[in-house]
Amino acid sequence: MPHLFRQQVRSKRFTGPTAGHCGEFAQANLAIIPSVYAEDFLRFCVRNPKACPLLGVGEPGQWNVPALGRDLDIRTDVPGYNVYRDGVLCEQPDDIVELWRDDLVVFAIGCSFSFEQMLARERIPLRHVDEGVNVPMFRTNITNQAAGPFGGRLVVSMRPMSGAHAVRAVQITSRFPSVHGAPVHLGSPAVLGIEDLMQPDYGQPVSIHEHEIPVFWACGVTPQSAIESARLPFAIAHRPGHMLMTDIPNSSLAVL
């Protein structure tokens, strides 16, 4: 259950990527922004819904965000955090208790890990899960729709699949826009400006078998690209692949 999983994370008994865990429940990317920038960031999410589908937004200084789960502490319940100063990644702490401020606003953004159990039920292999690595993620040449200081480029996650599995994956994930929905691209990575699938910008590479094609989904690491381009004096995000486990059932997010 998500509550018990968060307890493991809080006590540092679990510190790894969260793919494959608590598959019935939604996982969330995080962007934690000073309140002076929160309105601009909210507009950024609205303008880029594929990459930034919102699951919840906190009040300034609110670290529990009850809509996401019971007994939830944003400061401790994520397996890893990225801390940005002036747009530069400078720390990767295991918790942010000492960094918390009363002006910080939590944005919880849907994650593609949430639909992976649905793919697994259809016997669609998930290579990063099978190989025990973090899903590969890539910066693309697609420019985000800017809002205030936030812009940057779209980040995508990649899962290799056979053609038949890719078709079925499109059908399944299209029902779940709150966790990135359908893929943004299938096939040639060069179309997205990706030169080498064995050199991801985040996560680890996975093997790609003969006759498989890469399938790319919009990724909730995109806000970190926006934070970097905005050069905010201070901001926090999750470490890529290390998500917040929520109490939101994935089944409640279906739209069709």
CORVENBEL-V251381 format. One record per backbone hydrogen bond with DSSP energy under -0.5 kcal/mol. NH is the residue of the N-H (numbers start at 1). CO is the residue of the C=O. E is the energy in kcal/mol with one decimal. If there is no record, write none. Layout:
nh:NH co:CO e:E
nh:NH co:CO e:E
//
This chain:
nh:5 co:1 e:-2.3
nh:6 co:2 e:-2.9
nh:7 co:3 e:-1.6
nh:8 co:4 e:-1.7
nh:9 co:5 e:-2.1
nh:10 co:6 e:-3.0
nh:11 co:7 e:-1.9
nh:12 co:9 e:-1.7
nh:13 co:8 e:-2.4
nh:14 co:8 e:-1.2
nh:18 co:241 e:-2.2
nh:21 co:18 e:-1.7
nh:25 co:22 e:-2.3
nh:26 co:248 e:-3.1
nh:28 co:244 e:-2.6
nh:29 co:109 e:-3.4
nh:31 co:107 e:-1.9
nh:32 co:236 e:-3.4
nh:33 co:31 e:-0.6
nh:33 co:105 e:-2.3
nh:34 co:234 e:-0.6
nh:35 co:103 e:-2.6
nh:37 co:34 e:-2.2
nh:38 co:35 e:-0.9
nh:39 co:35 e:-0.6
nh:41 co:37 e:-2.2
nh:42 co:38 e:-2.6
nh:43 co:39 e:-2.0
nh:44 co:40 e:-2.0
nh:45 co:41 e:-2.3
nh:46 co:42 e:-2.2
nh:47 co:43 e:-2.1
nh:48 co:44 e:-1.0
nh:48 co:45 e:-0.6
nh:49 co:46 e:-0.5
nh:52 co:48 e:-2.3
nh:55 co:108 e:-3.2
nh:56 co:108 e:-1.4
nh:58 co:106 e:-2.7
nh:61 co:104 e:-2.8
nh:62 co:59 e:-2.4
nh:63 co:61 e:-0.6
nh:68 co:65 e:-2.3
nh:69 co:65 e:-0.6
nh:69 co:66 e:-0.7
nh:72 co:69 e:-0.6
nh:74 co:63 e:-3.4
nh:76 co:73 e:-1.6
nh:77 co:73 e:-2.4
nh:79 co:243 e:-0.6
nh:81 co:93 e:-2.1
nh:82 co:237 e:-3.2
nh:83 co:91 e:-2.6
nh:84 co:235 e:-3.2
nh:85 co:88 e:-2.3
nh:86 co:232 e:-1.3
nh:87 co:232 e:-1.3
nh:88 co:85 e:-1.6
nh:90 co:83 e:-2.8
nh:91 co:83 e:-1.3
nh:96 co:75 e:-2.7
nh:100 co:96 e:-1.0
nh:100 co:97 e:-0.7
nh:104 co:101 e:-1.3
nh:105 co:33 e:-2.7
nh:107 co:31 e:-2.3
nh:108 co:56 e:-3.0
nh:108 co:106 e:-0.5
nh:109 co:29 e:-2.5
nh:109 co:107 e:-0.6
nh:110 co:53 e:-3.2
nh:111 co:27 e:-0.9
nh:114 co:111 e:-1.7
nh:115 co:112 e:-1.1
nh:116 co:113 e:-1.1
nh:119 co:115 e:-1.6
nh:120 co:116 e:-2.7
nh:121 co:117 e:-2.2
nh:122 co:118 e:-0.9
nh:122 co:119 e:-0.6
nh:123 co:120 e:-1.9
nh:124 co:119 e:-2.2
nh:125 co:123 e:-0.7
nh:127 co:125 e:-0.6
nh:129 co:126 e:-0.6
nh:130 co:126 e:-2.5
nh:131 co:127 e:-2.5
nh:132 co:129 e:-0.7
nh:133 co:128 e:-2.4
nh:137 co:202 e:-2.5
nh:138 co:156 e:-2.8
nh:140 co:154 e:-2.4
nh:141 co:192 e:-1.9
nh:143 co:141 e:-0.6
nh:144 co:152 e:-2.3
nh:146 co:144 e:-0.6
nh:147 co:150 e:-2.3
nh:150 co:147 e:-2.3
nh:154 co:142 e:-2.9
nh:156 co:138 e:-2.6
nh:157 co:217 e:-2.5
nh:158 co:136 e:-2.1
nh:159 co:215 e:-2.4
nh:161 co:213 e:-2.5
nh:166 co:162 e:-2.4
nh:167 co:163 e:-2.1
nh:168 co:164 e:-1.9
nh:169 co:165 e:-2.5
nh:170 co:166 e:-2.1
nh:171 co:167 e:-1.8
nh:172 co:168 e:-2.3
nh:173 co:169 e:-2.7
nh:174 co:170 e:-1.7
nh:175 co:172 e:-1.3
nh:176 co:173 e:-2.0
nh:179 co:176 e:-1.7
nh:180 co:177 e:-1.3
nh:181 co:176 e:-2.1
nh:184 co:216 e:-2.2
nh:185 co:216 e:-1.4
nh:187 co:214 e:-2.6
nh:191 co:188 e:-1.0
nh:192 co:189 e:-1.3
nh:193 co:190 e:-1.4
nh:194 co:189 e:-2.2
nh:195 co:193 e:-0.6
nh:199 co:196 e:-1.8
nh:201 co:137 e:-1.6
nh:202 co:137 e:-2.0
nh:204 co:134 e:-1.8
nh:209 co:207 e:-0.5
nh:212 co:209 e:-1.9
nh:213 co:161 e:-3.4
nh:215 co:159 e:-1.4
nh:216 co:185 e:-2.9
nh:217 co:157 e:-2.4
nh:219 co:155 e:-2.4
nh:222 co:219 e:-1.9
nh:224 co:221 e:-1.5
nh:225 co:221 e:-1.1
nh:225 co:222 e:-0.6
nh:226 co:222 e:-1.8
nh:227 co:223 e:-2.6
nh:228 co:224 e:-2.1
nh:229 co:225 e:-2.2
nh:230 co:226 e:-2.0
nh:231 co:227 e:-1.1
nh:231 co:228 e:-0.5
nh:232 co:227 e:-1.0
nh:235 co:84 e:-1.8
nh:236 co:32 e:-2.2
nh:237 co:82 e:-2.7
nh:238 co:30 e:-1.0
nh:239 co:80 e:-2.8
nh:242 co:239 e:-2.9
nh:243 co:241 e:-0.8
nh:244 co:28 e:-2.5
nh:245 co:77 e:-0.5
nh:245 co:243 e:-0.5
nh:246 co:26 e:-2.3
nh:246 co:244 e:-0.6
nh:247 co:68 e:-3.0
nh:249 co:247 e:-0.6
nh:250 co:24 e:-2.6
nh:252 co:249 e:-1.2
nh:253 co:250 e:-1.9
nh:254 co:251 e:-0.9
nh:255 co:175 e:-2.0
//
